[in-house]
Amino acid sequence: MLKLRDAPSCTNVIQLYDWYETKHLYILVLEYPLHSESLLKFVSREEKLSENTARHLMRQAVLAVQHCLDNGVFHADIHCGNFLVQQSTMSLKLIDFGAGRYLTHDDGYDFRGELNLF
C-alpha cells in the first residue's frame, strides 16, 4: 500500500493515510468511504444491473487493478468482496491488500501487467 499512495494515486484504490508499527502488529489508517457496501452485496441486492452500470463498475475495477500492476503491486485476491461501491456516486474502490505482494518478472507479467511468455 505504501507503493500505491505515492502520486499519481488512483481514486479506485483505497488510500493509505498513515501507518504505525508496534512490537506485534501494524496499524493502518485508511480511507473510509461513507455509505459503501461490497460489490458482492451490491450485485446480490440488485435484481438486474444495466449494461451501462456494469460497464461503469468494470471499467473502475480494471483501472484499479491496472494501477496496482503499473506500480509493481500484485493484489492476489481480486473478487467482488474486495471492492466497495459507494451507492450515491457508483464509485468503486479496491480494498484488502492482505495477500498483496510486489510484482516480479517471475510472476509471468512485466510491469505493465502484460503476459510475458518468454
Protein Blocks (a to p, Z undefined) as FASTA:
>chain_A
ZZmmpccddfkbccdfbdcddfkbccddddddehiacfklmmmmpmbdcfklmmmmmmmm
mmmmmmmmmnopafkpacfklcccdfklopacdehjllgccddfknopafkopacfZZ
